Amino acid sequence: MSGAKSSWPELVGILATLAATEIAHERPDVAVEVLPPGAPLPPGYNAERVRVFIDNSGIVSQTPVIG
């Protein structure tokens, strides 16, 4: 998807459920993974994945990006 969005800095600080919904709406071609603090991360880049890192309150703590 040339020109497709690959990062969502505007989602930092909002609830993970809202962030995941927004990403899925804008990029239905990628899988959204919501990851709590300390979650194990498999190595490697995946162009069909967006990882959403959250804090203990379920708030997005880092900019979600493709990979």
KESE-523325 format. One record per residue (C-alpha): z, x, y. Coordinates in steps of 0.02 Angstrom, whole numbers, padded with zeros to 5 digits, always signed. Each point is the difference from the previous one (the first is absolute). Layout:
// residues N
ZXY;...
This chain:
// residues 67
+00000+00000+00000;-00062+00103+00144;+00097-00031+00159;+00136-00095-00093;+00179+00018+00060;+00098+00138-00087;+00170+00000+00087;+00117-00129+00074;+00120+00081+00126;+00033-00169+00080;+00091-00057-00158;+00143+00126+00014;+00161-00095+00033;-00050-00167-00076;+00046-00081-00166;-00091+00072-00151;-00060-00172-00057;-00086-00029+00167;-00075+00174-00001;-00068-00018-00176;-00076-00169+00043;-00084+00071+00156;-00072+00150-00094;-00063-00111-00142;-00082-00115+00127;-00087+00143+00092;-00043+00100-00156;-00013-00113-00154;-00085+00145-00091;+00161+00104-00011;+00162-00019-00098;+00159-00003+00104;+00153+00088-00073;+00169-00032+00083;+00117+00146-00035;+00187+00003+00034;+00094+00160+00045;+00005+00123-00144;-00139-00084-00100;-00095+00122-00113;-00174+00040+00065;-00140+00041-00119;-00100+00145+00071;-00177-00014+00060;-00108-00089+00127;-00067-00174-00038;-00127-00074+00122;+00038-00173-00069;+00187+00004+00037;+00114-00021+00151;+00181+00051-00018;+00125-00091+00109;+00163+00098+00014;+00151-00106+00045;+00182+00027+00042;+00148-00080-00088;-00021-00156+00108;-00180-00029-00053;-00071+00062+00166;-00155+00110+00005;+00060+00177+00041;-00163+00099+00003;-00179-00037+00050;-00089-00075-00151;-00159+00097-00041;-00136+00000-00130;+00037+00123-00138;
